[in-house]
Amino acid sequence: MRSIVFLLLLSIFGQISVGQTSAPPATAFSPETLHNLEAVQDFALRSSYSLKQVKYLSNNIGPRLSGSPQAQRAVEYVADEMRRLGLKVRLQEVKVRHWVRGEETGEITGFPGMAVNGYQKIVVTALGGSVATPDSGITAAVVVVDSFEALEKLGTSGIRNKIVVFNHRFDQRLQEAGFGGAAYSQAVQFRFRGAMEAAKYGAIGVLVRSAGGSQNRLVHTGSAGYRDELPKIPAAAISFEDAELIADLAQQGETRVRFTITPKTFPDAVSYNVIGDIVGSVKPEEIVVVGGHLDSWDLGTGAIDNASGVAASLQVGHILKELKLRPRRTIRLIAFMEEESGGAGSRAYFEENQNGIDRHFAAVECDLGASRPIGYLYSGKPEVPVVLAPLARILSRTGASQVRYQEGVGADTAPLSRAGVPTFAPWFDLRTYFNYHHTAADTFDKIDPKEYAELSALVAVLTFGLANMEGALPR
């Protein structure tokens, strides 16, 4: 999930929850479509196809940082798989950020009570896009703050030539209550803005407490932001445990840290969005997009973020092929590139299609994990849940009938949403997702096959249902 756009999409403020609504117009779905939707759902719940695709993307291809050889291999694999499913496939060229992680070390080199020649190791990882430290690292006293307001109060005199440690605590109780996205949006601002804000006051580096719920000394990466008018200083994340340790020592007296990160930024690389069409039988000019992002961060293997979304989208093509169903409208599967580090893929797709945006009937994005869905989120007119009530009734067979309005429901579909296209996404149970998100623990074993089958079923029902509606969606 990427930085700024995604933060806004995750916010719970301004959301309106709705339950199942009154009966829709009788012409929204034909009896045949409703029968076929149940068949689609049943097939998805039995099928292991999407799970096998996640496994291959995660285990056989591995982490897919934009610009990397693995990202290119994933493009080739997904394109071949779409062709095998009978889709009309093309690759849309995209220029993407090419940033490569290097060596990463950290230690506390000075603290109250330290033994002679002693030190304590800390776990660090470079934030995406960060500049490097010198090869010997940077060593300085730390200043620990938990807010940008606290940083501002210290000012230049309290920060110059020091390392700022942003120690904003991820709200575990909010996550445990099911609002992991809200907890993340509160914490992740320090990851993206930290280096910029600290540089204003002369800091020489920043360490940011991981923006996630893990308490297993795992570090959480993600994009750091810079502004051209400010010095670019090295930015790294540290674990929950090490943030607690440094904060405690700094309260006791001067504490010094050395950290070394050696990433490199190369010229933008050529990559691709992978696009495959299932051409509609009645209104082929109208398009229902379904997709996820193919790139991932490089600490883990990108299973839940977001091989799972790409594979659930591929499952739509697999089901329709196996059941010999053809949608009324064209279903367009898209594996977007570079969602994590800049959003070049979604921008490129929108720019290419902005003159024909009215042809986009709806868009479904599958991101935010692989856990059991409780329903779907939508961005569009208030009447949308009324029109789609028959879908909610079918989804209720797996306990996924809840519907909630949200201002934006995905990063890659955000440009379409802003242009007025109704957009949709699974409504996930987010009580554990941010324990693994952007960490080395984002691996295939975190996916529960039963829950993932329910997710794949929701994506397939929602996509095929939208493509087979008799009338139009409010927009």
C-alpha positions as CSV (number, residue, x, y, z in Angstrom):
1,M,0.0,0.0,0.0
2,R,1.5,3.3,-0.7
3,S,1.9,6.5,1.2
4,I,-0.1,9.6,0.7
5,V,-3.1,8.6,-1.4
6,F,-3.5,5.4,0.5
7,L,-3.6,7.1,3.9
8,L,-6.6,9.1,2.9
9,L,-8.3,6.0,1.6
10,L,-7.8,4.2,4.9
11,S,-9.2,6.9,7.1
12,I,-12.4,5.9,8.9
13,F,-13.6,9.4,9.3
14,G,-16.5,10.3,7.0
15,Q,-17.5,6.7,6.4
16,I,-21.1,5.7,6.4
17,S,-22.1,2.1,7.2
18,V,-25.2,0.6,5.7
19,G,-26.7,-2.8,6.1
20,Q,-28.8,-4.6,3.5
21,T,-31.2,-2.2,1.9
22,S,-34.6,-2.3,0.3
23,A,-35.3,-4.3,-2.8
24,P,-33.6,-3.0,-6.0
25,P,-35.3,-2.4,-9.3
26,A,-36.5,-5.7,-10.7
27,T,-34.5,-5.2,-13.9
28,A,-31.0,-4.9,-12.2
29,F,-30.2,-8.6,-12.5
30,S,-31.9,-11.3,-14.5
31,P,-32.9,-14.6,-12.9
32,E,-30.2,-16.3,-15.1
33,T,-27.5,-13.9,-13.9
34,L,-28.5,-14.5,-10.2
35,H,-28.3,-18.3,-10.9
36,N,-24.9,-17.9,-12.5
37,L,-23.6,-15.7,-9.7
38,E,-24.4,-18.5,-7.2
39,A,-22.5,-20.9,-9.5
40,V,-19.6,-18.5,-9.6
41,Q,-19.5,-18.3,-5.8
42,D,-19.8,-22.0,-5.3
43,F,-16.9,-22.6,-7.8
44,A,-14.7,-20.1,-6.1
45,L,-15.2,-21.6,-2.7
46,R,-14.2,-25.0,-4.0
47,S,-11.3,-23.9,-6.3
48,S,-7.7,-23.8,-5.3
49,Y,-6.7,-21.9,-8.4
50,S,-6.2,-18.4,-6.8
51,L,-4.3,-19.9,-3.8
52,K,-1.9,-21.6,-6.2
53,Q,-1.3,-18.4,-8.0
54,V,-0.5,-16.5,-4.8
55,K,1.9,-19.3,-3.9
56,Y,3.7,-19.1,-7.2
57,L,4.0,-15.3,-7.2
58,S,5.2,-15.4,-3.6
59,N,7.4,-18.4,-3.4
60,N,8.6,-19.0,-6.9
61,I,9.0,-15.4,-8.0
62,G,9.4,-13.7,-4.6
63,P,9.6,-10.0,-3.7
64,R,8.7,-7.8,-6.6
65,L,10.2,-4.3,-6.0
66,S,9.5,-2.1,-8.9
67,G,12.4,-2.1,-11.4
68,S,13.7,-5.4,-10.1
69,P,14.2,-8.6,-12.1
70,Q,11.5,-10.3,-10.0
71,A,9.0,-7.6,-11.0
72,Q,9.8,-8.2,-14.6
73,R,9.4,-12.0,-14.2
74,A,6.0,-11.4,-12.5
75,V,4.9,-9.3,-15.5
76,E,5.8,-12.1,-17.8
77,Y,4.2,-14.8,-15.7
78,V,0.9,-13.0,-15.2
79,A,0.7,-12.1,-18.9
80,D,1.2,-15.7,-19.8
81,E,-1.4,-16.8,-17.3
82,M,-3.9,-14.4,-18.7
83,R,-3.3,-15.7,-22.2
84,R,-3.7,-19.3,-21.0
85,L,-7.2,-18.2,-19.7
86,G,-8.1,-16.9,-23.1
87,L,-7.9,-13.2,-22.4
88,K,-6.9,-10.5,-24.9
89,V,-3.6,-9.4,-23.3
90,R,-1.4,-6.4,-23.7
91,L,1.4,-4.8,-21.7
92,Q,1.1,-1.1,-21.0
93,E,4.6,0.5,-20.6
94,V,5.2,2.4,-17.4
95,K,8.3,4.2,-16.1
96,V,8.9,3.2,-12.5
97,R,11.2,4.1,-9.6
98,H,14.3,1.9,-9.5
99,W,15.6,1.9,-5.9
100,V,17.7,-0.9,-4.5
101,R,18.1,-1.7,-0.8
102,G,21.7,-2.1,0.4
103,E,23.4,-3.0,3.7
104,E,21.5,-2.1,6.9
105,T,23.0,-2.1,10.4
106,G,22.3,-0.2,13.6
107,E,23.5,0.0,17.2
108,I,23.2,2.2,20.3
109,T,26.8,3.3,21.0
110,G,26.3,5.5,24.0
111,F,23.8,5.3,26.8
112,P,23.5,5.7,30.6
113,G,25.1,2.8,32.4
114,M,26.9,1.4,29.3
115,A,29.8,-0.9,29.9
116,V,33.2,0.2,28.7
117,N,33.3,-0.5,24.9
118,G,29.7,-1.8,25.1
119,Y,26.9,-1.3,22.7
120,Q,23.4,-2.6,21.9
121,K,22.3,-3.8,18.4
122,I,19.1,-2.4,17.0
123,V,17.1,-3.7,14.0
124,V,16.8,-1.1,11.1
125,T,15.6,-1.1,7.5
126,A,15.9,1.7,5.0
127,L,12.6,3.4,4.0
128,G,11.8,3.2,0.3
129,G,13.5,6.0,-1.6
130,S,15.8,7.0,1.2
131,V,19.2,8.3,0.5
132,A,22.2,6.4,1.8
133,T,24.4,7.2,4.8
134,P,28.1,7.3,4.3
135,D,29.6,3.8,4.2
136,S,30.8,4.3,7.8
137,G,27.2,5.2,8.8
138,I,26.1,8.2,10.8
139,T,26.6,8.5,14.6
140,A,24.9,11.2,16.7
141,A,22.8,11.8,19.8
142,V,19.2,11.1,19.5
143,V,16.1,13.2,20.1
144,V,12.9,11.2,20.7
145,V,9.5,12.8,19.8
146,D,6.1,11.3,19.4
147,S,4.5,14.1,17.3
148,F,5.4,16.8,14.8
149,E,4.3,19.3,17.4
150,A,6.9,18.1,19.8
151,L,9.5,18.3,17.0
152,E,8.5,21.9,16.3
153,K,8.8,22.9,20.0
154,L,12.4,21.6,20.1
155,G,13.3,23.7,17.1
156,T,16.7,24.0,15.5
157,S,18.6,24.4,18.7
158,G,17.3,21.1,20.0
159,I,17.6,19.1,16.8
160,R,20.6,20.3,14.7
161,N,23.2,17.6,14.0
162,K,21.1,15.0,15.8
163,I,19.2,11.9,14.8
164,V,15.4,12.3,15.3
165,V,13.6,9.2,16.5
166,F,9.8,9.4,15.8
167,N,8.2,7.2,18.5
168,H,4.5,7.4,17.6
169,R,2.9,4.2,19.0
170,F,0.7,2.2,16.7
171,D,-2.7,1.9,18.3
172,Q,-3.0,-1.8,19.0
173,R,-6.5,-1.4,20.7
174,L,-7.8,0.4,17.6
175,Q,-6.5,-2.5,15.4
176,E,-8.0,-5.1,17.8
177,A,-11.3,-3.5,17.5
178,G,-11.2,-4.0,13.7
179,F,-9.9,-0.5,12.7
180,G,-6.4,-1.4,11.7
181,G,-6.6,1.0,8.7
182,A,-7.3,3.9,11.0
183,A,-4.4,2.9,13.3
184,Y,-2.1,2.7,10.3
185,S,-3.1,6.1,8.9
186,Q,-2.3,7.7,12.2
187,A,1.2,6.1,12.4
188,V,2.3,6.1,8.8
189,Q,2.5,9.9,8.4
190,F,5.7,9.8,10.4
191,R,7.2,7.3,8.0
192,F,6.5,9.5,5.0
193,R,6.9,13.0,6.4
194,G,9.5,12.3,9.1
195,A,12.7,13.0,7.0
196,M,11.2,16.2,5.6
197,E,10.1,17.6,8.9
198,A,13.3,16.7,10.7
199,A,15.4,18.2,7.9
200,K,13.8,21.6,8.5
201,Y,15.6,21.8,11.8
202,G,19.0,20.5,10.8
203,A,18.7,16.8,11.7
204,I,21.2,14.5,10.1
205,G,19.0,11.4,10.0
206,V,15.7,9.9,11.2
207,L,14.6,6.6,12.7
208,V,10.9,5.9,12.6
209,R,9.1,3.5,14.8
210,S,7.5,0.8,12.6
211,A,4.0,1.7,11.4
212,G,2.4,-1.6,12.2
213,G,1.2,-4.0,14.9
214,S,4.1,-6.4,15.0
215,Q,5.8,-7.0,18.3
216,N,8.4,-9.5,17.1
217,R,11.2,-7.2,16.4
218,L,10.1,-6.9,12.8
219,V,10.6,-3.7,11.0
220,H,8.1,-2.2,8.6
221,T,9.3,-0.5,5.4
222,G,7.5,1.8,3.0
223,S,8.1,5.0,1.2
224,A,9.8,8.1,2.7
225,G,9.1,11.5,1.2
226,Y,11.5,14.3,0.3
227,R,11.1,17.9,-0.9
228,D,13.6,19.4,-3.3
229,E,14.0,22.6,-1.2
230,L,15.0,20.6,1.9
231,P,18.2,18.5,2.6
232,K,17.6,14.8,1.9
233,I,18.6,12.9,5.0
234,P,18.8,9.1,5.5
235,A,15.5,7.6,6.8
236,A,15.1,4.2,8.3
237,A,12.5,2.3,10.3
238,I,13.2,0.6,13.6
239,S,11.3,-2.1,15.4
240,F,8.7,-1.6,18.1
241,E,11.1,-3.0,20.7
242,D,14.0,-0.9,19.7
243,A,11.9,2.3,19.7
244,E,10.8,1.5,23.2
245,L,14.5,0.8,24.2
246,I,15.9,4.0,22.7
247,A,13.0,6.1,24.2
248,D,13.7,4.7,27.7
249,L,17.4,5.3,27.5
250,A,17.0,8.8,26.1
251,Q,14.9,9.7,29.1
252,Q,17.7,8.7,31.4
253,G,20.4,10.7,29.7
254,E,22.3,11.3,26.4
255,T,21.9,8.4,24.1
256,R,23.9,8.0,20.9
257,V,23.0,5.8,17.9
258,R,24.9,4.8,14.8
259,F,23.1,3.4,11.8
260,T,24.2,2.5,8.3
261,I,22.0,2.1,5.2
262,T,23.4,2.0,1.7
263,P,20.5,2.0,-0.8
264,K,21.0,3.2,-4.3
265,T,18.6,5.1,-6.6
266,F,19.0,4.4,-10.4
267,P,17.3,6.1,-13.3
268,D,13.6,5.1,-13.7
269,A,13.2,1.7,-15.2
270,V,10.7,0.4,-17.9
271,S,8.0,-1.9,-16.5
272,Y,4.4,-2.7,-17.4
273,N,0.8,-2.9,-16.3
274,V,-0.5,-6.3,-17.4
275,I,-4.0,-5.9,-18.9
276,G,-6.2,-8.7,-20.0
277,D,-9.8,-8.4,-21.4
278,I,-12.7,-10.8,-21.3
279,V,-14.6,-9.2,-24.1
280,G,-18.3,-8.6,-23.3
281,S,-21.1,-10.2,-25.3
282,V,-23.7,-7.4,-25.3
283,K,-21.9,-4.2,-24.3
284,P,-18.2,-4.8,-25.1
285,E,-17.4,-1.1,-25.1
286,E,-18.3,-0.9,-21.4
287,I,-15.6,-1.9,-19.0
288,V,-15.5,-3.4,-15.5
289,V,-12.0,-3.3,-14.1
290,V,-10.8,-5.8,-11.5
291,G,-7.2,-5.8,-10.3
292,G,-4.5,-5.5,-7.7
293,H,-0.9,-4.4,-7.7
294,L,1.9,-6.7,-8.9
295,D,4.8,-5.0,-7.2
296,S,5.7,-5.5,-3.6
297,W,8.2,-4.4,-1.0
298,D,11.3,-6.5,-0.7
299,L,11.6,-7.6,2.9
300,G,9.0,-10.4,2.6
301,T,7.6,-12.1,-0.5
302,G,4.6,-9.8,-1.0
303,A,1.9,-12.5,-0.4
304,I,-0.7,-10.5,1.3
305,D,0.4,-7.2,-0.3
306,N,-0.5,-7.9,-3.0
307,A,0.0,-11.2,-4.8
308,S,-3.3,-12.1,-3.1
309,G,-5.1,-9.3,-5.0
310,V,-3.6,-10.2,-8.3
311,A,-4.5,-13.8,-7.9
312,A,-8.1,-13.1,-6.8
313,S,-8.5,-11.1,-10.0
314,L,-7.0,-13.9,-12.2
315,Q,-9.5,-16.2,-10.5
316,V,-12.3,-14.3,-12.2
317,G,-11.0,-15.2,-15.6
318,H,-10.4,-18.8,-14.5
319,I,-14.0,-19.2,-13.2
320,L,-15.6,-17.8,-16.3
321,K,-13.5,-20.0,-18.5
322,E,-14.3,-23.2,-16.5
323,L,-18.1,-22.4,-16.2
324,K,-18.2,-21.2,-19.9
325,L,-19.7,-17.9,-18.9
326,R,-19.3,-14.7,-20.9
327,P,-20.1,-11.3,-19.3
328,R,-22.4,-8.8,-20.9
329,R,-19.7,-6.1,-20.4
330,T,-16.0,-6.4,-20.9
331,I,-14.2,-7.5,-17.7
332,R,-10.6,-6.0,-17.7
333,L,-8.1,-7.7,-15.4
334,I,-5.2,-5.4,-14.5
335,A,-2.1,-6.2,-12.5
336,F,-0.9,-2.6,-11.8
337,M,2.8,-1.8,-11.4
338,E,4.5,0.4,-8.8
339,E,1.6,1.0,-6.4
340,E,4.0,0.8,-3.5
341,S,6.5,3.4,-4.4
342,G,4.7,6.1,-6.4
343,G,1.6,4.9,-8.3
344,A,3.0,5.2,-11.8
345,G,0.9,2.3,-13.0
346,S,-2.5,3.7,-12.0
347,R,-1.5,7.1,-13.3
348,A,-0.5,5.7,-16.7
349,Y,-3.7,3.7,-17.0
350,F,-5.8,6.7,-16.2
351,E,-3.9,9.0,-18.5
352,E,-4.3,6.6,-21.4
353,N,-8.1,6.2,-20.8
354,Q,-9.2,9.6,-19.5
355,N,-10.9,10.6,-22.8
356,G,-12.9,7.4,-22.6
357,I,-13.6,7.4,-18.9
358,D,-17.4,7.1,-19.4
359,R,-16.8,3.7,-20.9
360,H,-15.6,2.5,-17.5
361,F,-18.7,1.1,-15.9
362,A,-17.1,0.2,-12.5
363,A,-13.8,-0.8,-11.0
364,V,-13.0,-3.4,-8.3
365,E,-9.6,-3.3,-6.5
366,C,-8.4,-6.1,-4.2
367,D,-5.7,-4.9,-1.8
368,L,-5.3,-4.9,2.0
369,G,-4.6,-8.5,2.4
370,A,-6.2,-12.0,2.1
371,S,-8.3,-12.3,5.2
372,R,-12.0,-13.1,5.4
373,P,-14.2,-10.3,3.9
374,I,-17.3,-9.2,5.8
375,G,-18.7,-7.4,2.7
376,Y,-17.6,-4.7,0.3
377,L,-16.7,-1.0,0.4
378,Y,-17.9,1.3,-2.4
379,S,-17.2,4.9,-3.5
380,G,-20.1,6.3,-5.5
381,K,-23.7,7.4,-5.2
382,P,-25.8,6.5,-2.1
383,E,-28.2,4.5,-4.3
384,V,-25.5,2.0,-5.3
385,P,-26.2,-0.5,-2.4
386,V,-29.9,-0.4,-3.3
387,V,-29.2,-1.4,-6.9
388,L,-26.7,-4.1,-5.8
389,A,-28.8,-5.6,-3.0
390,P,-29.2,-8.9,-4.8
391,L,-25.4,-9.3,-4.7
392,A,-25.4,-8.7,-0.9
393,R,-27.9,-11.4,-0.5
394,I,-25.7,-13.9,-2.5
395,L,-22.7,-12.8,-0.5
396,S,-24.5,-13.3,2.8
397,R,-24.1,-17.1,2.1
398,T,-20.5,-16.6,3.3
399,G,-21.2,-13.9,5.8
400,A,-20.0,-11.1,3.5
401,S,-23.2,-9.1,3.1
402,Q,-22.1,-5.8,4.8
403,V,-21.8,-2.7,2.7
404,R,-20.1,0.6,3.6
405,Y,-19.5,3.8,1.8
406,Q,-16.0,5.2,1.8
407,E,-14.6,8.3,0.1
408,G,-12.0,6.2,-1.7
409,V,-11.6,2.5,-1.6
410,G,-8.2,1.8,-3.3
411,A,-5.0,3.4,-4.4
412,D,-4.9,2.1,-8.0
413,T,-8.6,2.8,-8.7
414,A,-8.4,6.3,-7.0
415,P,-7.9,8.2,-10.3
416,L,-11.0,6.4,-11.8
417,S,-13.0,7.1,-8.6
418,R,-12.1,10.8,-8.7
419,A,-13.4,10.9,-12.3
420,G,-16.8,9.5,-11.2
421,V,-16.4,5.8,-11.9
422,P,-18.1,3.7,-9.1
423,T,-15.3,1.8,-7.3
424,F,-15.4,-1.2,-5.0
425,A,-13.2,-3.2,-2.8
426,P,-13.5,-6.0,-0.3
427,W,-14.2,-4.9,3.3
428,F,-11.6,-6.9,5.2
429,D,-11.2,-8.0,8.8
430,L,-8.1,-5.9,9.5
431,R,-7.3,-7.1,13.1
432,T,-4.0,-8.8,12.0
433,Y,-3.1,-7.4,8.6
434,F,-0.8,-4.6,9.9
435,N,1.2,-7.2,11.9
436,Y,2.7,-8.4,8.7
437,H,2.2,-5.6,6.2
438,H,5.5,-4.3,4.6
439,T,7.6,-6.6,6.9
440,A,9.7,-9.7,6.3
441,A,6.7,-11.7,7.6
442,D,4.5,-10.9,4.5
443,T,4.9,-14.5,3.3
444,F,2.6,-17.2,1.8
445,D,2.1,-19.0,5.1
446,K,0.1,-16.0,6.4
447,I,-2.8,-16.9,4.1
448,D,-5.6,-19.0,5.4
449,P,-7.0,-21.1,2.5
450,K,-10.6,-21.0,3.6
451,E,-10.6,-17.3,4.3
452,Y,-8.9,-16.6,1.0
453,A,-11.4,-18.7,-0.9
454,E,-14.1,-16.5,0.6
455,L,-12.2,-13.4,-0.6
456,S,-11.9,-14.8,-4.1
457,A,-15.6,-15.7,-4.1
458,L,-16.5,-12.1,-3.1
459,V,-14.3,-10.6,-5.9
460,A,-15.7,-12.9,-8.5
461,V,-19.3,-12.3,-7.5
462,L,-18.9,-8.6,-7.3
463,T,-17.0,-8.4,-10.7
464,F,-19.3,-10.7,-12.6
465,G,-22.4,-9.2,-11.1
466,L,-21.3,-5.7,-12.1
467,A,-20.5,-6.9,-15.6
468,N,-23.9,-8.5,-16.0
469,M,-26.2,-5.9,-14.7
470,E,-29.2,-5.2,-16.9
471,G,-29.2,-1.4,-16.2
472,A,-26.7,1.2,-15.3
473,L,-25.1,2.1,-12.0
474,P,-25.9,5.5,-10.5
475,R,-23.0,7.9,-11.1
